[in-house]
Every structure is written in C-alpha cells, then in structure tokens.
Amino acid sequence: MKHKKRNKRNLPMLIAASVIACSFFLVLVMIGFEWQKSIIDQFYL
C-alpha cells in the first residue's frame, strides 16, 4: 500500500522525465539528419 502512494506522488516526475527524454530524442534525431545532410554535401562537393 505504501508503494502505491509513493508511485502516485512520483507520477508527475515520471511524466516530466518521459517528456524530457522524448524531446531530447527528437533533438538527437534532428542533429542526426543535419549531420547526414552535411556529410552528403561534402560527398557531392
């Protein structure tokens, strides 16, 4: 029973952590696409 109460308190923290993780992943994906574009440009040059 005590663990369930703790989980309910930590739920907003878990949601925030997941949102931060998703945004971080999206940023990494965007950086990856930009990196690929720069490499492709170098090959064409």
C-alpha positions, 0 to 999 in steps of 0.5 A: 500500500505504501508503494502505491502512494509513493508511485502516485506522488512520483507520477508527475516526475515520471511524466516530466522525465518521459517528456524530457527524454522524448524531446531530447530524442527528437533533438538527437534525431534532428542533429542526426539528419543535419549531420547526414545532410552535411556529410552528403554535401561534402560527398557531392562537393 
